[in-house]
Amino acid sequence: MATQKEDTCTVVSGFAQPILASMGFELVDIEYGRVGRDAVLRLFIDKEGGVMLDDCAEFSRELSMVLDVEDAIACNYTLEVSSPGLDRPLKKPADYDRFVGRLIKVRTYQPFLDDSGNKRKTFLGKLDGLVDGAVKITLTEGQTASIPLEQVAKANLEFEL
């Protein structure tokens, strides 16, 4: 059974996707929840070359108008739109193809073995891609790892100097 949070994110995503597509952006993530007594709706958007403040403002205006007209969220809320940042999360399978060669950190739900036999839940290294449903990484220590996508609790880009 879906929660109100999941339902709200699904509804907002449905309204946001056509706007994003028309602007050449992609939706990276949506967060909805309470901060104290207030509700906050956060959308993280991206595009090739990155988004700028004006991009976020323009998308925010467009989405805000639609959400107001559709009365999509029953309570008062604050809408925040931003870029995913330097440590962009990898959420969709396509992200693992798009960012091949980049430094990533992956955290798993349970420990997995790297090719040297080390059991770990955190993997840091260069992304080799998504192969047969597994995230392939060349770790910073030199060994490799293959992590089933469904076992990835969190994955994100890491800042490289």
C-alpha positions in Angstrom: 0.0 0.0 0.0 1.4 3.4 -1.0 1.9 6.1 1.6 0.7 9.7 1.3 4.4 10.6 0.7 4.7 8.1 -2.2 1.3 9.1 -3.7 2.2 12.8 -3.6 5.6 12.2 -5.2 3.9 10.1 -8.0 1.3 12.8 -8.6 3.8 15.6 -8.7 6.1 13.5 -11.0 3.2 13.1 -13.4 2.7 16.9 -13.6 6.5 17.6 -13.7 7.6 15.2 -16.4 5.9 17.0 -19.4 7.2 20.4 -18.2 10.7 19.0 -17.7 10.6 17.3 -21.2 9.6 20.6 -22.8 12.5 22.4 -21.1 15.1 19.7 -21.9 15.5 18.7 -18.2 15.3 15.4 -16.4 13.9 14.7 -12.9 16.6 13.2 -10.7 14.6 12.9 -7.5 11.6 14.1 -5.5 11.4 14.4 -1.8 8.2 15.2 0.1 7.8 15.4 3.9 7.3 17.5 7.0 9.9 19.9 8.4 8.4 20.8 11.7 4.8 21.8 11.1 5.3 22.6 7.4 5.4 20.4 4.3 8.3 20.7 1.9 8.3 19.4 -1.7 11.8 19.2 -3.2 12.5 18.4 -6.8 16.1 17.9 -8.1 16.5 18.5 -11.8 19.4 18.1 -14.2 20.3 18.6 -17.8 23.4 18.0 -19.9 25.9 20.5 -18.8 24.1 21.1 -15.5 21.3 23.4 -14.4 21.6 27.0 -13.4 19.6 29.0 -10.9 17.5 30.6 -13.7 16.6 27.0 -14.9 15.4 26.1 -11.4 13.4 29.3 -11.1 11.7 28.9 -14.5 10.8 25.3 -13.8 9.6 26.2 -10.3 7.2 28.8 -11.7 5.8 26.5 -14.4 5.3 23.6 -11.9 3.9 25.8 -9.2 1.2 27.1 -11.6 0.2 23.5 -12.5 0.1 22.3 -9.0 -2.0 25.3 -7.9 -4.5 24.8 -10.7 -4.8 21.1 -10.1 -4.8 21.5 -6.3 -2.4 18.6 -6.3 -1.3 19.0 -2.7 -4.0 19.4 0.0 -1.9 21.2 2.6 0.3 24.3 2.6 3.8 23.5 1.4 7.0 25.0 0.3 8.3 24.1 -3.2 12.1 23.9 -3.6 13.8 23.2 -6.9 17.5 22.6 -7.2 20.3 20.8 -9.0 21.3 17.4 -7.7 24.7 18.8 -6.8 28.2 17.5 -7.3 27.3 14.3 -5.4 24.4 13.6 -7.7 22.5 10.4 -6.8 22.2 7.6 -9.3 18.6 6.5 -9.3 17.7 5.1 -12.7 19.4 2.3 -14.6 20.2 4.8 -17.4 22.3 6.8 -14.8 24.8 3.9 -14.6 25.4 4.1 -18.4 25.4 7.9 -18.5 28.2 8.3 -15.9 30.5 5.5 -16.9 34.1 6.4 -16.1 33.1 8.7 -13.2 34.0 8.2 -9.5 31.0 6.8 -7.6 30.2 5.6 -4.1 27.8 2.7 -3.7 26.2 1.5 -0.4 24.5 -1.8 -0.3 21.8 -3.3 1.9 24.0 -6.2 2.8 27.7 -7.0 2.6 29.1 -8.2 -0.8 32.4 -9.5 -1.8 34.8 -7.7 -4.2 36.9 -9.8 -6.5 39.7 -10.0 -3.8 37.3 -11.6 -1.3 36.8 -8.6 0.9 33.3 -8.3 2.3 32.0 -4.7 2.4 28.8 -2.6 2.2 30.5 0.6 0.8 32.3 0.6 -2.6 34.2 3.6 -4.0 35.6 3.5 -7.5 35.2 4.2 -11.2 31.9 3.2 -12.7 32.3 0.6 -15.4 28.5 0.5 -16.2 25.5 -1.6 -15.6 25.9 -5.2 -17.0 23.2 -7.8 -16.7 21.5 -6.0 -13.9 24.7 -5.5 -11.9 26.7 -2.3 -11.2 30.3 -2.9 -12.2 33.0 -0.8 -10.4 36.7 -0.7 -10.5 37.5 0.1 -6.9 40.1 2.8 -5.9 42.2 0.0 -4.4 42.4 -1.7 -7.8 40.0 -4.7 -7.5 36.6 -4.8 -9.1 33.1 -5.4 -7.8 29.8 -6.4 -9.2 26.7 -5.4 -7.2 23.2 -6.4 -8.1 21.2 -3.3 -8.8 18.4 -4.3 -6.5 20.9 -4.5 -3.6 22.0 -0.9 -4.0 20.7 1.1 -1.1 22.3 4.4 -2.3 24.6 5.4 -5.1 26.0 8.8 -5.9 28.7 10.5 -7.9 31.8 11.6 -5.9 33.6 14.8 -6.3 36.9 14.4 -8.2 39.8 16.8 -8.0 
